[in-house]
Amino acid sequence: MSNPETVVFHVSDQNNNPIAGVLIRVYDVVGAEFFTQQYTDVHGVAEIDGLAGDDPAIPYTIRMSKTGAAFDGSLGDASKTPLLITVFSPSSIVPGGNSFEIKGETFTRPVAPNLRLCRCSGFFKDITGKPLAGLEIRFINEFGPTVVDGNAVMGEGVNLVTDKYGYGVIDLYRNGLYEAWVSGVQAADGNSEHAIGFPRNMIIPDQGSANLVNLLFPIVIRVGILENPISLALNQVFNPTVAVWADDGRMLLGTGCEDVYYDVVDKSVAGISVTKEKISLVGLNPGVTQLTAIRKDQTIVKIPSTTNLFVAPVILVVS
């Protein structure tokens, strides 16, 4: 008789480094019926609970996918090779239990050889998950007259077109402000002449390489509070030291309150007010609560997503 088991996947690249954000989907043995899915964490580990195991073991087919990682021996993840696993119950039947090591070949982001430039690269997909080939993006500089190493930076915009893998790469000046015009989004009527275009403003980080997708669609990914835990006396007002990072390589000024919503879990214990420059916390009643931070603007969806932007819980203690 089968029993529910916990199955653990350890995903690492060709250099034995963990691969985070890999989607693992579980199907029946022939790959026809979908059961469940999970993403690997920062350690490259994904746990899936409730898969039926038995003795003899029950077979499953799993499929892995992540943009920039390949599990079929070639770059790109349009066609992945399914893997067959078997789940035992009890798990002690096999050494190490129902744990599986998976190898993936990761994409190494290219670096601009010119120290003044940042090589921006990324993958794009269509609405079915296939590589989006032929996507055209036009980049126009938005900074004023600029002379770099005695050379005037001038000229019209530059076009990028993705290849058959949906991959595009372009070198842009570090710290430069660009408008990117994405003109390859298909219109609802299917007429290519009616394709939808939209502009995105980009700030290029001061580094040799960057994820072009994050530059086009940046979001806040992390908030740090220097003081943790925070101890407050009754009626004491405290301004914690805050740092806010976006996934396009920028550190936002101040609290980033235009992009981040800060709150206190138990408002009877502590109060909060937020401006662009600072967070103010005040002790109201003895007790323990937490400070939370979540994305305010949800117009850009990224999967997997992060609910709380703090790396570790920020504890408030009022006494």
N, C-alpha and C positions, 0 to 999 in steps of 0.2 A: 504493500500500500504506500502510495506516495505521500511525502510530507513537505511542507514549505521550508525552504532553505534560503540562507543569505549567500549570495555569490559576489565575490570581490574581483575586480579587474584592476590590474596595474599596467598602465600604458606609459611606455618610455620611447624615446627616439633612438636614432642610430648612435648617439653618444651616451646613451643610458640616462639621459635627462628626462624627468617626468614631463608629460604633455598634458597640459590643463585644457579644459573646454572641449574634450573629445566627446561627441555624442555616440553612445552605445545603445543600439536598438536590438531587442531580443525578439526572435520569431520562432515558430515551430521548426522542426528538423528540415522541412522542405523549403522554408523561407516564405510560406504563403500567409500564415496567420501571425499578425503582430501581437505581442504580449505587453511589453513595457519598455521603458528607456530611461537612461540616466546619463548625466555629464560627469566627466572626471573633474576632481578638484585641483587645487594648486599643486598637490603632490602626485597628480596623475592617477588618482585612485577613484574608482566609482563602485559603490555598493548597491546591489539590487536585492531587495527583500521579497520573499514570497514565491520564488521560483520553485516549482515542484521538483523534488529529487526522489530517488528510489535506488534500490539495489536489485537488479542491474540499473545503472544510471539512465536518466532521461536525457536524450540529446536535444540540443537547441542550435539554431543558427543565429549568429550575431553579426551585425554590420556596424562598422565604425566610420565616422566622418568628422572632419574639421577642415575648414579652409586653411590652406597652407601646409597640410599634412596629408601624406598618401599612405594607404595601407595595401596597395597593390603593386608596389615597387616602382611607381612612376609619380612625378609631381602632379598634383591635382587630384581631386576626389570625385570626379564625375562617375566613374565606375569602380566600385570597391569590391574586393574579393571577399565573399562571405566566409566566416570561420565557423567551424563546428565545435561546440563544447558539449560536455556531458556533466550533469549535476547528480551527485550521489546524496543519498540520505540513509543513515546519518553521514555527515560530512567527514567524520573521522575515518571512514573507510579508506580514503586516499590521503597520502602525505600532504600536509598543507591545506587540507580541506578543499572546498570549492573555490579555489583561488586560481586566477589565470593571468599569465604574463603576455602582454601584447606589445608588439613592436611596430612603430610607425616611422616613416621617413619624413622628417620635418623640412620645411622650406627655410633656408637661411636668407634673411632679408639683406639685399645688397647695400653697400655703403658707397657714397659718392667719393671719388678720389680727390676731388677739389675740396679743400677745407672750408671754402666759403659756401658750399652747396650742401643740400640735404637730398638724398635720393629717396623719393617718395614712391612706394610700390604697394600694390594690393590686388586682391581678387574680388571679382564681382560675379554674381549669379542672377539667373532669371527667376521668375516666380515658381518654377518647378524644381529649383535646386540645381539646375544644370549651369555650366559656365556661360557667362554672358559675353559672347564674342562680339566684337565690332562696336562696343559701347564707346561713344566719343565724348571726351571731356575737354573743354577749352579753358586754358588758364590765362588770365589777364592780370598783370601786376597792378596793384592799387597803391603802391608807395610812390613818393615824389621823385624828382630828379635825383638819381643816385650814381655815384662814381665809385667803382670797386677796383682797388689796385690799379688806378689810373684808367680804367675802362668804363665808358658810359654804358649804363644798363638801359637799353632802348628797344624799340621794335614792337611789333604787334603781338597778339596772343599766340600761344603755342598749343597745338592739339595733341591729345593722347588718345590712342585707340587700343582697346583691349584685344589680346590675341585669342586663339582658339580655346585657351584654358581660362578665359575671363580675366587674364592678368594684364596689368598695366604698370608702367614705371616711367618716372620723369624726374629730372633734377631741377630743384628750385632753390632760390637763395634763402639761406638761413635768416630767421627773424623777419622775413618778408611777408607782406600782406597781399594775398591774391584773391581774386574772384574766380571761382571755378564754375563754368557753365556746363551742366550735365544735360545733354540734348538727345539722349538715346532712349528715353522712356516711351514705350509704345502707347499710343492713344487708344481709347476704348473702342473706336470704330475700326481699328486694325489698319488704318491708312497710314503708311509711313510718313506721308507729307504732313500729317497732323500730330506728329510725335510731340510729346510734352517735354519742354525744357524748363529747368529751374536753376537759379544761381545759388552758390554756397560761398560764404566768406571763409578763408583759410588763413591761419597764422602758422608759419613754418617754424618748427622748433630749432634750436641751436644745437643740432646733432647731425651725425653723418647719414642716418637713415631714419625712416618713419613709416608707419602704416598709413597709406593714403586714405583708406576707408575711415580711420579715426580722425584724420584731418578734415575730411568732408563732413563727417557726422560725429562731432565730439560730444562727449557727455562727462559729467563729474563721476569719477570712479572711487575716490577715496577722500576722507576727511580725517585729519589727525588733531588730537587735543594733547598738548604737552603734559598738562597736569591730570593725572588719573591714578587713583580716585581723587575726587574733589571734596574737600571737607569744608562745610559752611557752618557758621554759627547762626543763631536765629537773627533774622533781619540783616545779615551780612550780605553785601553785594560783591560778587567776584567776576572778573573778566578773564576767562581762560584764554590761553594762547592757541590759536587755531590756524591750520594750514589746509588748503583745499587743492586737490590735484584733478586735472582732466586727462582723459586718455589720449589726447593729442600732444602730450608732453608739456603742457603749461601748468604752472601753479597760479591759481586765481588770486586776485588781490582781495585782502580782507577776509570776510566770512563767506564770500560767494553766495550771499543770501538770495540773489536773483535766480540761482540754479539749485540751491539747497534749502530744504525746509527743516529747521531745527525744532525740537520739542522736548518736553520732559514727560516721562511716562506717568508719574504720580504728581499732579499739579498741586495737591494739598501739601506736599513735602517741600517743593521748590518751585519758584516761578522763573520765567525766562522772557527776555526781550532781545531782539536781534536787529542790528543795523548793518549797513555795509562795512563799517569799521570794526564792530566788536559784538560779542555775545555777552549779555549780562545775566548772571544767575543770582537769585536771592533765596536765602533760607527762610522757609515759612513755618514749618513744624518739624519736630524731631522725627527722623526716619531715614530710609534708604530708597533711592530711586535711580533711574538711568536717564542720561541724555541721549537722544536719538537724532539721526540725520539721514534724510532720504532725498532722492532727486525730486525737485519741484516740477521740472518740465519733463513730461513723459512722451513728448511728440516723437522722439527717436527711441525706437525699441531695439534693445540688444539682448541676445540670447547666447549663453545664460546670463541672467540678470542678477544684480546684487540689491538686496532689500535695504540693509543698514550700511551706510557708507563708512562707519567706523570700523577699523581693523579689529579692535577689541572693544567690548562694552565699556562705556564711560559711566562710572559709578559716582553718584552724588550722595554724600553722607551729611545730614543736618543734625546737629546736636546742640 
